[in-house]
Amino acid sequence: MARERLPARGCGDLRRCLLAAALLLGLRLCAELGRARPGVPAGSAPPGRAPRQPRLHLPSGPASGPPRGASRRQVTYVRSGRRAPPGGGGRGTPEPGCCAPRGRASRKGPRWHIDLQPWAGPSQSLEEEAVRFLRYISTPQIACAHMSTDGLVTGSSPIQKPWSVCLDDQFGLAHQIRSKQCRLYSLGLGSEDTHFEVSMANGGCEVHRFDPSVRSAHVLESQRLWHHRLSIDWRDPHPAVAAPKTHSSTRKLGTILNDFGHHKIDVLKADLESAEWKVLENLILEDILEQIGQLVFEIHLHWAGFEVSGSDSSAVRFWYSLLKELELKGFRLFHSYKDLSKPQLFLKRDSFNASSCYTLSWVNMRWK
Ligand SMILES: *[C@@H]1O[C@H](CO)[C@@H](O)[C@H](O)[C@H]1NC(C)=O
């Protein structure tokens, strides 16, 4: 029937004709298969690929592809044809070969959400989530022999400082510092304490400190210490909002990297007062993490954080899932600092022997 619809004339272009013919042949094959499949006794055919199943390959000649109408028609056909055989073989396994819509599951596209880890326990209780999470953030995953706990001055202060980077040779940071190739980004919100940044700059790192409370847009304080009046968000400002303001002060880290022409950050330090969870999520979803060598994050646990919604137990599960994504991307926790000077509160509760504030340091094992 389809053949009758083929216009007898108007095929001046031979290539188009051949293309259409090939498509029609493919469609006929599909139809034949669709009809034949219900007859196959269930279970007789292996659930995987049937060897004699013919495949439809869209003609890929010098022409850019099938005519639009044809390709749309084909997709529609596939849908209806698939529904026709009731439960024909291999539920759940994608049917290979003929008629599979092409390019549907492109592997590398934008991600819109992180993968949540399973609940810590069957009751999905806060207790279970909290215990798992707190154990996780308190357990270093690798040892770091040369840890700088006070910028780059080691052993100068008896007080343990939270901001720790790992200077073991295998991780490359020490080498980057020696060759003056080191770059530190520091994300903050009005913090007065720039001890770590100053120390890293003096040690040889190019330091970019982002803080919305900085006096002017870009200030070079010393040879290697920049202050930028910018704050890091997990989304760029809406264009309609941003347009009237000539210099919007909020940006995603990926956007800043692009704007500055920076491809790598040796150390990313962040103290974002509960915005760290959404920022971390953004870094994961946009694959920014692979550009970062070491992460030093202050995390805040006295409440769920900006734009983290849901029950308390689901918030903790979300935090945990974020950190597991870090692990999946090759980051290993080498230092955990529990801040006993801050309120000892966990989601407004005085329980689990937890602090509201920890500083965690990770090293990217895939960093080159
Ligand atoms: C509570 O935390 C403190 C500080 O981390 C630790 O020294 C102490 O052993 C913990 N107490 C219990 C009961 O786990």
The ligand as an SDF file (V2000), in Angstrom:
LIG
                    3D

 14 14  0  0  0  0  0  0  0  0999 V2000
   31.7140   13.1410   70.2620 C   0  0  0  0  0  0  0  0  0  0  0  0
   32.6050   13.9140   69.4670 O   0  0  0  0  0  0  0  0  0  0  0  0
   33.8280   14.2340   70.0930 C   0  0  0  0  0  0  0  0  0  0  0  0
   34.5630   15.1820   69.1970 C   0  0  0  0  0  0  0  0  0  0  0  0
   34.6160   14.7100   67.8710 O   0  0  0  0  0  0  0  0  0  0  0  0
   34.5940   12.9490   70.3600 C   0  0  0  0  0  0  0  0  0  0  0  0
   35.8330   13.2300   70.9510 O   0  0  0  0  0  0  0  0  0  0  0  0
   33.7600   12.0670   71.2560 C   0  0  0  0  0  0  0  0  0  0  0  0
   34.3990   10.8450   71.4480 O   0  0  0  0  0  0  0  0  0  0  0  0
   32.3710   11.8320   70.6800 C   0  0  0  0  0  0  0  0  0  0  0  0
   31.5140   11.1800   71.6340 N   0  0  0  0  0  0  0  0  0  0  0  0
   30.8630   10.0700   71.3640 C   0  0  0  0  0  0  0  0  0  0  0  0
   30.0070    9.5390   72.4380 C   0  0  0  0  0  0  0  0  0  0  0  0
   30.9400    9.5060   70.2930 O   0  0  0  0  0  0  0  0  0  0  0  0
  1  2  1  0
  1 10  1  0
  2  3  1  0
  3  4  1  0
  3  6  1  0
  4  5  1  0
  6  7  1  0
  6  8  1  0
  8  9  1  0
  8 10  1  0
 10 11  1  0
 11 12  1  0
 12 13  1  0
 12 14  2  0
M  END
$$$$
